[in-house]
Amino acid sequence: MRLPFALSVLALAIQLGAQPSPDETAIRNIIRDETDSWNKGDAVGYSRHFAAAGTFTNIRGQFFTGYPAFLKQHEVIFAGIFKNSAVSQDVVSLNFIRPDVAIIETLTTVAGLVQSPPGVARDDKGRMRTRLLQVVAKEGGVWKIVTYHNVDVKPGTPVPEPG
């Protein structure tokens, strides 16, 4: 009688342990929102989770501070070289360094580019590949991106295909 009960408790514990925490779910939703907004060309939506004083380094190494600058840069690119492009993001890692701070790394793929940003190469399928590192912090119960650092994957660097 004890063995079936113990096995049931163990199975429940394993199942509960496999469930993402509400914070992890909220952070993964930020990535989902970014992807959905990018694919609609929606700069306001894409910037929704960016902190008021966040920092942003783009794939060309340009550095910006604050929500207005982040929004402006995405308005420019969605109206220009990234107009009608499609992005996908695969989470490589999501690590909590404190209960209120996490680091997310994604491998991104941008397809449908008319042209590449200056100095950025495309892969053999015409896609731009990047590694995006975002630091998020929870303030007042809300997760915000406080650092966004994006680098292009250089030709010859092996990366897995999008999942």
N, C-alpha and C positions, 0 to 999 in steps of 0.2 A: 504494500500500500504506500509506503514512503517513497519508493523509487518512482512511480508514475507522478506523484506530486512534485518531487525534486526535479524530474525532467520537465514538467510543465513550467515550474518556476524558472529553470535554466533557459528554456525556450523563450519565455517572456522577457527575461533579462537581455538575451541576445537581440531580440526584436527591438526592444526599447533602446538598446545601445546603438543600434544601426540607424535610428531616427536622427536627422539633423536637428540641432538646437534651433529655437526661434531666431537667435541672432545669426546663425549660419544661413538659415532660410532667407532672412532679410537681406543679407549681403549677396547671396546668389540671385535674389530678385533684382538687386541693383544691376548686376551683369545682364540679366534678362532684359531689364528696362533699357539699358544702353543699346543692346542689340536691336530690340524692337524699334526704338526711336531712330537709330542710325538708318535702319532699313526703310524708314518713312521719310528720311531727310529732315527730321524734326530736331532742330538745334535746342529748342527750349526743353523738350523732353529728354534729350541726351544730357543736358546740363543739370537736370532736376536734382540730382543727388550730390552735386559738387558744393563743397563748403564755401562760405562767403570769403574766407581768406585762404582757400586752397592754393596749392602750387601745381603748375602744369608744364611739363616738358614734352614737346611734340617730337615726331620722328626725325625732324631736321635739327633737333637740338635747341630750338627756340624755347625760351623760358618766359612764363607768364604767371602773374599772381592775381588771385581773386576771381570770384564768380563772373563778374562782367567780362573779363578778358577771356575766360574759358568759353562763355556763351558766344562772344563775338567771333572768336576763331572758328567755332563750329558753324556759325551762320555763314561765314565766308567759305569754308570748305564744302559745306552742303550745297551752296549755290554755285560752286566752282568745280574744282577737280574731282570732288567726291560725289557730285550730283548723280543721283540714280545708282550709286554703288550699293553693294550688299556686304554686310559684315557678319562674320560668325566668330564666336569666342568660345574656346575650350579652356576650362579652368585647369591649370597645371597644379596650382597649390592654393590653399586657403588656410592661413595659420593665424591663430589668435596669439598675440604676444602679451596681451593683457585682456581681461574680460571686456574692456571697452575700446580695444584697438586690434585691428586685424590687417594682414597683408594678403592681397590676392594677386596672383600672377596668372594671366591668360595668354594663350597663344591665339592671335587673331589672324583672320584671313579676310581680305577685302577683295571682292570680285566686281567686275563691271566697270573698271576704271577706263576712262577715255585716255588719260595720260597719267603718268606717275609724277609724284611730287619731285622737284629737282633733287638729284642725288640719291633717289630711292629706286632700287631695282625691283622688278617683278620676277616671279618664278616662271618656270617653263610652261605654266598654264595661264600666264598673264595676270596672276593674282599678286597682291602685295601681302607679305607676311610680316607680322610684328610680334614682339613680346611686350605686353602691357603690364606694368606693375602699378597697383593702386593700394594706397594705405587708406583705410577707413577708420573713423573714430565715432564712437557713440556719445552723443551729448543730448541730454534731455529726452532720452529714449529713442532718438533718431540717429541712424547711421548716415554719415556724410563722408564723401571722398575728400581727404585732406591733402593727398599727394597723388598725382597722376603722371607716370613717367613711361613714355612709349618709345621703343627703339625698333627700327626695321631689322629684319633678319637678312644678313648679307648673303649674296650668292655663294653657293658651295657649302653653306651651313645646313646640316641635316635637321629637318623638323618633321614631326609626324603629320600625316594628313589630318584634316579636320575630322572630328568624330561625330 
